[in-house]
Amino acid sequence: MTNLRERPHGVTIAIPNWNHEYLLGRSVGSALRAASELHKRGISSEVLVIDDHSKDGSLTLLRQLEALYFQHGLRVYLEAHNDGPAETRNVALRLARYRYILFLDADNELLPENVHLFYKSIRETQAALVYGNVIVLSAEGRTEKLYNSESVQDRLFDANYIDTFGLVDSLQILELGGYVTSAGLEDWFLDMQLCASGRLVVFVPIAIGFYYMLPNSMVLENSPEHVRMEKRFRRIFDQLNLRKGNLMRTRHLRYHPDLGFI
């Protein structure tokens, strides 16, 4: 890993994978198209797939894809153990060639022509995280709705509404210790940590990609582990129930690269 402060500007599109063999072609393909669009605009980029010790046919497929598309910027890293989504994201933070990392779930898809707008937004605002809207599709590809993530508001500390699609500044995220929890809640924990520590979290009102409603892919919100983690989060971030009364540096920040803060 290069010295973080020496990491060049550019975008690493990181795809954590765990047993998504049948969906990888779609996500990797959209990431490669996004990398091509970035290169056309003079923005350095790569696609990095982190496989979390899959047991299906993912490994064979990923090696084949890497052989075919290595010259187009595709790299594959295979974890020796199943460490869960938080550590898989931390591996991507450490291995990325470029400072800014766009995390893409292996069962979803990017809008390649819009990625450069998020890169421009994070550079111009110096935010730790920028995120956008998500187009929700059925498993068959039918458009269900546009999920408007909205800007950071106090209710973020009650429940997460920011989708995992987002472009992060790896330097700022690693300064805070990276992703530190799992149970499918690592993004929510990071969002609250960024807000509580005074980092900028900025909503860009542009569609960033497609979220597919697939069976067995949702976090079980009523599971004992989920409930336990929610209680732990409230103890960490809002023990005295005062968070909503405090002014956050990052509240209601909306930014469009053609308009500025809006």
C-alpha positions as CSV (number, residue, x, y, z in Angstrom):
1,M,0.0,0.0,0.0
2,T,1.3,3.4,-0.9
3,N,1.5,6.2,1.6
4,L,-2.0,7.5,1.8
5,R,-1.0,11.1,1.5
6,E,0.9,10.3,-1.7
7,R,-2.1,8.5,-3.2
8,P,-2.9,10.2,-6.6
9,H,-6.3,11.7,-7.2
10,G,-8.6,9.4,-9.2
11,V,-11.3,6.9,-8.6
12,T,-11.1,3.3,-7.4
13,I,-14.4,1.5,-8.0
14,A,-14.4,-1.2,-5.3
15,I,-16.7,-4.2,-5.5
16,P,-16.9,-6.4,-2.4
17,N,-18.2,-9.8,-3.4
18,W,-19.5,-12.8,-1.5
19,N,-21.1,-15.6,-3.6
20,H,-22.5,-13.3,-6.3
21,E,-21.3,-15.4,-9.3
22,Y,-24.4,-14.8,-11.4
23,L,-24.4,-11.1,-10.8
24,L,-20.8,-10.2,-11.0
25,G,-20.8,-9.7,-14.8
26,R,-23.3,-7.0,-14.6
27,S,-21.7,-5.0,-11.7
28,V,-18.1,-5.4,-13.1
29,G,-19.3,-4.5,-16.6
30,S,-20.9,-1.3,-15.3
31,A,-17.8,-0.4,-13.3
32,L,-15.5,-0.9,-16.3
33,R,-17.8,1.3,-18.4
34,A,-17.7,3.9,-15.6
35,A,-13.8,3.7,-15.6
36,S,-13.8,4.2,-19.3
37,E,-16.1,7.3,-19.0
38,L,-13.7,8.7,-16.3
39,H,-10.7,8.2,-18.5
40,K,-12.4,10.1,-21.3
41,R,-12.5,13.0,-19.0
42,G,-8.9,12.7,-17.9
43,I,-9.7,11.1,-14.6
44,S,-7.5,8.1,-13.5
45,S,-9.5,5.1,-12.4
46,E,-9.5,1.4,-11.8
47,V,-11.9,-1.4,-10.8
48,L,-11.0,-3.5,-7.7
49,V,-13.0,-6.6,-6.8
50,I,-12.5,-7.9,-3.2
51,D,-13.8,-11.4,-2.9
52,D,-14.7,-12.4,0.7
53,H,-13.8,-16.1,0.4
54,S,-16.7,-17.0,-1.8
55,K,-17.7,-20.7,-2.2
56,D,-19.7,-20.5,-5.4
57,G,-18.1,-20.1,-8.9
58,S,-17.0,-16.5,-8.2
59,L,-13.3,-17.2,-8.0
60,T,-13.1,-18.9,-11.4
61,L,-15.2,-16.1,-13.0
62,L,-13.2,-13.3,-11.4
63,R,-9.9,-14.8,-12.6
64,Q,-11.3,-15.0,-16.1
65,L,-12.6,-11.4,-16.0
66,E,-9.2,-10.2,-14.6
67,A,-7.4,-12.0,-17.5
68,L,-9.7,-10.4,-20.0
69,Y,-9.9,-6.9,-18.6
70,F,-6.6,-6.3,-16.6
71,Q,-5.4,-3.9,-19.3
72,H,-8.7,-2.0,-18.8
73,G,-7.9,-1.5,-15.1
74,L,-9.6,-4.6,-13.4
75,R,-7.8,-6.0,-10.4
76,V,-9.0,-8.9,-8.2
77,Y,-8.0,-9.6,-4.6
78,L,-9.1,-12.9,-2.9
79,E,-9.4,-13.0,0.8
80,A,-8.1,-16.1,2.6
81,H,-10.9,-16.1,5.1
82,N,-14.5,-14.9,5.2
83,D,-14.1,-11.7,7.2
84,G,-17.5,-10.0,6.5
85,P,-18.4,-6.8,4.7
86,A,-16.7,-4.3,7.1
87,E,-13.3,-5.8,6.8
88,T,-13.7,-6.4,3.0
89,R,-14.3,-2.6,2.7
90,N,-11.2,-1.9,4.8
91,V,-9.2,-4.1,2.5
92,A,-10.4,-2.0,-0.4
93,L,-9.4,1.2,1.5
94,R,-5.9,-0.2,2.0
95,L,-5.4,-1.6,-1.5
96,A,-6.9,1.2,-3.6
97,R,-4.5,3.0,-6.0
98,Y,-6.5,6.2,-5.9
99,R,-7.7,8.4,-3.0
100,Y,-11.4,8.4,-3.8
101,I,-13.2,5.1,-3.6
102,L,-16.7,4.3,-5.0
103,F,-18.2,1.3,-3.3
104,L,-20.5,-0.8,-5.5
105,D,-22.3,-3.9,-4.2
106,A,-21.8,-6.9,-6.4
107,D,-25.5,-7.3,-7.0
108,N,-26.1,-3.7,-8.1
109,E,-25.0,-1.5,-11.1
110,L,-23.5,1.9,-11.7
111,L,-24.7,4.6,-14.1
112,P,-21.3,5.0,-15.8
113,E,-22.0,8.5,-17.3
114,N,-22.7,10.0,-13.9
115,V,-19.7,8.9,-11.9
116,H,-17.6,11.8,-12.9
117,L,-20.1,14.2,-11.4
118,F,-19.6,12.6,-8.0
119,Y,-15.9,12.8,-8.4
120,K,-16.1,16.5,-9.2
121,S,-18.4,17.0,-6.2
122,I,-16.1,15.3,-3.7
123,R,-13.1,17.2,-4.9
124,E,-14.8,20.6,-4.9
125,T,-16.5,20.2,-1.5
126,Q,-13.6,18.2,0.2
127,A,-16.3,16.0,1.7
128,A,-15.5,12.6,3.4
129,L,-18.5,11.1,1.6
130,V,-20.8,12.1,-1.3
131,Y,-23.8,10.1,-2.3
132,G,-26.8,10.3,-4.7
133,N,-30.1,8.9,-5.7
134,V,-30.7,5.3,-6.6
135,I,-33.0,3.8,-9.2
136,V,-34.7,0.8,-7.6
137,L,-35.4,-2.1,-10.0
138,S,-37.1,-5.5,-9.6
139,A,-35.1,-8.7,-10.0
140,E,-36.4,-8.8,-13.6
141,G,-35.1,-5.3,-14.3
142,R,-38.4,-3.4,-14.1
143,T,-38.2,0.1,-12.6
144,E,-39.9,0.2,-9.3
145,K,-39.1,3.7,-8.0
146,L,-36.5,6.4,-7.6
147,Y,-35.0,6.3,-4.1
148,N,-34.2,9.8,-3.0
149,S,-31.5,9.5,-0.4
150,E,-31.9,13.1,0.8
151,S,-29.4,15.2,2.6
152,V,-28.1,14.5,6.1
153,Q,-30.9,15.2,8.7
154,D,-31.3,14.5,12.4
155,R,-33.4,11.3,11.7
156,L,-30.2,9.7,10.4
157,F,-29.5,8.9,14.1
158,D,-32.8,7.0,14.3
159,A,-32.6,4.9,11.2
160,N,-30.4,4.8,8.1
161,Y,-31.8,6.2,4.8
162,I,-28.5,6.7,3.0
163,D,-27.8,3.9,0.5
164,T,-24.4,2.3,0.4
165,F,-23.8,3.8,-3.1
166,G,-21.2,6.5,-2.3
167,L,-17.8,8.0,-3.1
168,V,-15.6,8.3,-0.1
169,D,-12.3,10.0,0.6
170,S,-10.1,7.1,1.7
171,L,-7.7,9.4,3.6
172,Q,-10.5,10.7,5.8
173,I,-12.2,7.4,6.3
174,L,-9.0,5.7,7.4
175,E,-8.2,8.6,9.7
176,L,-11.4,7.6,11.6
177,G,-10.4,3.9,11.7
178,G,-12.2,2.6,8.6
179,Y,-15.3,0.5,8.8
180,V,-15.6,-0.9,12.4
181,T,-18.8,-3.0,12.5
182,S,-20.8,-5.4,10.5
183,A,-24.2,-7.1,10.8
184,G,-25.0,-5.2,7.6
185,L,-24.8,-1.9,9.4
186,E,-21.3,-0.8,8.7
187,D,-22.3,2.0,6.4
188,W,-24.8,3.5,8.8
189,F,-22.2,3.4,11.6
190,L,-19.7,5.2,9.4
191,D,-22.3,7.8,8.3
192,M,-23.1,8.6,12.0
193,Q,-19.4,8.7,12.9
194,L,-18.6,11.1,10.1
195,C,-21.4,13.4,11.1
196,A,-20.6,13.3,14.8
197,S,-16.9,14.0,14.1
198,G,-17.6,17.1,12.0
199,R,-16.7,15.6,8.6
200,L,-18.7,16.7,5.6
201,V,-21.3,14.3,4.2
202,V,-22.8,15.7,1.0
203,F,-25.9,14.7,-1.0
204,V,-25.6,15.1,-4.7
205,P,-29.1,15.1,-6.3
206,I,-28.1,12.9,-9.2
207,A,-28.7,9.2,-9.9
208,I,-25.6,7.2,-9.2
209,G,-26.8,3.7,-10.0
210,F,-29.4,0.9,-9.9
211,Y,-30.4,-1.1,-6.8
212,Y,-31.9,-4.5,-7.6
213,M,-34.5,-5.9,-5.2
214,L,-33.3,-9.5,-5.0
215,P,-34.3,-12.3,-2.6
216,N,-32.1,-12.9,0.4
217,S,-30.1,-9.7,-0.1
218,M,-31.8,-7.4,2.5
219,V,-30.6,-6.9,6.1
220,L,-32.9,-8.6,8.6
221,E,-33.9,-5.6,10.6
222,N,-35.7,-7.5,13.3
223,S,-32.9,-10.0,13.9
224,P,-31.4,-10.1,17.4
225,E,-28.0,-9.0,16.0
226,H,-29.5,-6.0,14.2
227,V,-31.5,-4.9,17.3
228,R,-28.4,-5.3,19.5
229,M,-26.3,-3.2,17.2
230,E,-28.9,-0.4,17.0
231,K,-28.8,-0.2,20.8
232,R,-25.1,0.0,20.7
233,F,-25.2,2.8,18.1
234,R,-27.5,4.8,20.3
235,R,-25.1,4.4,23.3
236,I,-22.2,5.5,21.2
237,F,-23.7,8.4,19.3
238,D,-26.7,9.7,21.3
239,Q,-26.5,8.4,24.9
240,L,-28.1,11.5,26.4
241,N,-30.6,12.0,23.5
242,L,-29.0,15.4,22.7
243,R,-27.8,14.8,19.2
244,K,-30.8,16.3,17.5
245,G,-30.5,19.6,19.4
246,N,-26.9,20.1,18.3
247,L,-26.0,21.8,15.1
248,M,-24.0,19.5,12.9
249,R,-21.5,20.9,10.4
250,T,-22.9,18.6,7.7
251,R,-26.7,19.1,8.2
252,H,-28.7,19.5,5.0
253,L,-25.7,19.8,2.6
254,R,-26.8,19.4,-1.0
255,Y,-24.3,20.0,-3.8
256,H,-24.6,19.9,-7.6
257,P,-21.3,20.2,-9.5
258,D,-22.8,22.6,-12.0
259,L,-24.6,24.8,-9.4
260,G,-22.6,24.5,-6.2
261,F,-24.3,24.2,-2.8
262,I,-28.0,24.4,-3.2
